[in-house]
Amino acid sequence: MAKFKGAIVIDIEKCKGCGLCVEVCPQNVIALGNNVNTKGYFYADVIKEDCTACENCVMVCPDTVITLYKAKVEV
């Protein structure tokens, strides 16, 4: 049976820190950071590598700043 592993890339300069991606992530992979981007927003950041490539964060982001790369992993 194959599973998927995801790699999340967030465009921190376009992120407005709304937190929607944080709320919908079932693996708690994303959190709002303590740093701000050049626009003054606390941006979302990947805090651990447990992404299962569910795509929830990509679908809910209103500014389409999240890119998800999937890799098939054999178990």
C-alpha positions, -999 to 999 in steps of 0.1 A, spaced: 0 0 0 13 34 -9 11 66 12 19 101 3 45 124 19 41 161 13 65 190 12 49 224 18 63 256 5 48 289 17 55 322 -1 61 341 31 61 375 14 26 371 2 12 354 33 -11 376 54 -11 353 84 -48 346 84 -42 312 101 -67 292 81 -40 267 70 -30 262 107 -66 254 116 -72 228 89 -39 209 91 -47 175 107 -10 169 113 -3 203 129 25 209 105 19 246 100 20 273 126 20 311 126 56 322 133 70 350 155 86 368 126 70 392 102 73 396 65 81 429 47 44 438 48 43 434 86 23 402 87 31 372 110 33 346 83 26 308 84 56 285 86 62 248 83 72 236 118 76 198 113 80 173 84 49 151 90 28 164 61 6 137 46 -2 157 15 -39 161 23 -41 194 5 -63 211 31 -39 240 35 -37 246 -3 -75 245 -7 -82 269 22 -56 296 15 -74 327 3 -42 342 -12 -29 310 -29 5 313 -13 9 276 -5 24 250 -29 23 213 -20 47 188 -35 37 152 -32 58 120 -32 45 85 -31 61 65 -3 59 27 -2 51 12 33 
